[in-house]
Amino acid sequence: MRKVFTILASTMFATAAMAEDTVTKTQAPATGVVVTGQIETVIAETAADKYGATTSFDLGVSAAGVAFGGLDFVTDADNDLSLDEWHMGVNLGVATLSYGDQGNNWIGAEGEQTIADPAMGESLKVSVGDATVALGFTDTSADITDVANVQATYAINALEVATVTGAIDYNLDSETTILGAGVGGVDLGVATASGAFTYDLDAETWGYEGVVASNGLTAYINGDDTEALQNIGGGYDYNLAGGLTLGGDVAYNVNDEEFTPSITAAFAF
């Protein structure tokens, strides 16, 4: 328990320190309740060499621009609905706090087949400006003080050219550390470029991905320390109207020489 409270104290101290350097923007306070959501269906090849559809439902609620929450549901092959992720939080102006099963605090890419993606269960996240620290718990129903891992990210605007994000994951059980770096928003004129890189300090393994996007078209390549080029993929998203989007994606595994296509339909409101 002492270890947990030390981490919490350090997190809050860092949050307070960052808050002193955070420039807040003045904006009109929101009133009432705002509800947003998305329904998404993905058709992709299954392990049985068939094509199956998976549907997810995301719902977000914000009250007066201060309190907020969200629920993410997903259906299985039998059309049974289950809760996948959830969160609730509060916006304090200089800082945002949220708690729940809300995914990890990490960098991302497009295919993400080769970069490390350290998992995080139910967590407490504290965000100040472009910095976020998350404490992931092992099992809150058994012991709320048992922290499994700590993740932190920080993003900067590098010379108005790109957004650079640094990330770190430290697992308190295995005492292992994973580093991550992401670059986004690089303007190439006719397209934008982004990328991600992760490195496991203990296993000494790494992975990367490079992405180029233009007018709804996206292409990527990725690999790791075992194979520098593993996957080549791409996709196209088309906004039909009124929040309805239709997209198609395909990935090619260089080693297996196999194509993996998928079709996505999504409606956001």
NORUR-V903066 format. One record per residue. SS is DSSP state (alpha for helix, beta for strand, coil for the rest). PHI is phi in whole degrees, -180 to 180 (* if undefined). OMEGA is omega as a letter, one per 20 degrees, with the letter a starting at -180 (999 if undefined). Layout:
SS,PHI,OMEGA / SS,PHI,OMEGA
This chain:
coil,*,r / alpha,-60,a / alpha,-64,a / alpha,-65,a / alpha,-65,r / alpha,-65,r / alpha,-65,r / alpha,-62,r / alpha,-64,r / alpha,-64,r / alpha,-63,a / alpha,-66,r / alpha,-66,r / alpha,-66,r / alpha,-63,r / alpha,-65,r / alpha,-66,r / alpha,-69,a / alpha,-64,a / alpha,-66,a / coil,-100,a / coil,-88,r / coil,-95,a / coil,-92,r / coil,-94,r / coil,-84,r / coil,-144,a / coil,-66,a / coil,-66,r / coil,-80,r / coil,-124,r / coil,76,a / beta,-113,r / beta,-112,a / beta,-114,r / beta,-127,r / beta,-170,r / beta,-153,r / beta,-116,a / beta,-135,r / beta,-122,r / beta,-117,r / beta,-105,a / beta,-146,a / beta,-71,a / coil,-98,r / coil,-66,r / coil,-92,a / coil,61,r / coil,-112,r / beta,-112,a / beta,-120,a / beta,-109,r / beta,-120,a / beta,-115,r / beta,-126,r / beta,-127,r / beta,-115,a / beta,-132,r / beta,-124,a / beta,-132,r / beta,-127,a / beta,-111,r / coil,57,r / coil,69,a / coil,-115,r / beta,-91,r / beta,-151,r / beta,-163,a / beta,-159,r / beta,-133,r / beta,-120,r / beta,-111,r / beta,-142,r / beta,-105,r / coil,-100,a / coil,-63,r / coil,-94,a / coil,63,r / coil,-83,a / beta,-91,r / beta,-137,r / beta,-80,a / beta,-93,r / beta,-140,r / beta,-157,r / beta,-161,r / beta,-145,a / beta,-163,a / beta,-144,r / beta,-100,a / coil,-97,a / coil,96,r / coil,-84,a / coil,-147,r / beta,-124,r / beta,-117,r / beta,-144,a / beta,-139,r / beta,150,r / beta,-91,a / coil,-121,r / coil,78,a / coil,-92,r / coil,-111,a / coil,-150,r / coil,-85,a / coil,-140,r / coil,-149,a / coil,-104,r / coil,-80,r / coil,58,r / coil,-82,a / coil,-121,r / coil,-81,r / coil,-67,a / coil,-137,a / coil,-60,a / coil,-75,r / coil,-148,r / coil,-82,r / coil,-60,a / beta,-145,r / beta,-114,a / beta,-113,r / beta,-126,a / beta,-120,r / beta,-133,a / coil,61,a / coil,-98,a / beta,-110,r / beta,-137,r / beta,-121,a / beta,-128,r / beta,-107,r / beta,-98,a / beta,-98,r / beta,-70,r / beta,-157,a / coil,-67,r / coil,-72,a / coil,-99,a / beta,-158,a / beta,-71,a / beta,-96,a / beta,-89,a / beta,-89,a / beta,-88,a / beta,-153,r / beta,-124,r / beta,-127,r / beta,-139,r / beta,-133,r / beta,-147,a / beta,-115,r / beta,-133,r / beta,-94,a / beta,-86,r / coil,55,a / coil,59,a / coil,-104,a / beta,-156,r / beta,-98,a / beta,-110,a / beta,-121,r / beta,-106,a / beta,-141,r / beta,-144,r / beta,-125,r / beta,-121,r / beta,-93,a / coil,-74,a / coil,-80,a / coil,-91,a / coil,56,r / beta,-112,a / beta,-128,r / beta,-122,r / beta,-106,r / beta,-140,r / beta,-143,r / beta,-132,r / beta,-128,a / beta,-143,r / beta,74,r / beta,-79,a / beta,-83,r / coil,-103,a / coil,95,r / coil,-92,a / coil,-156,r / beta,-118,a / beta,-118,r / beta,-150,a / beta,-166,r / beta,-145,r / beta,-146,r / beta,-130,a / beta,-143,r / beta,-91,a / coil,-64,a / coil,-87,r / coil,-81,a / coil,57,r / beta,-116,a / beta,-140,r / beta,-149,a / beta,-143,r / beta,-154,r / beta,-118,a / beta,-132,r / beta,-128,a / beta,-135,r / beta,-159,r / coil,50,r / coil,90,r / beta,-90,r / beta,-135,r / beta,-136,a / beta,-149,r / beta,-134,r / beta,-152,r / beta,-173,r / beta,-147,a / coil,-69,r / coil,-87,r / coil,-141,a / coil,-64,r / coil,-126,a / coil,-114,a / beta,-135,r / beta,-127,a / beta,-147,r / beta,-168,a / beta,-166,r / beta,-142,r / beta,-115,a / beta,-125,r / beta,-84,a / beta,-69,r / beta,175,r / coil,55,r / coil,88,r / beta,-93,a / beta,-124,r / beta,-122,a / beta,-140,r / beta,-132,a / beta,-135,r / beta,-147,r / beta,-125,r / beta,-121,r / beta,-89,a / coil,-65,a / coil,-72,a / coil,-83,a / coil,56,a / beta,-125,r / beta,-97,r / beta,-127,r / beta,-90,r / beta,-155,r / beta,-126,a / beta,-127,r / beta,-123,a / beta,-140,r / beta,-127,a / beta,-112,r / coil,-141,999
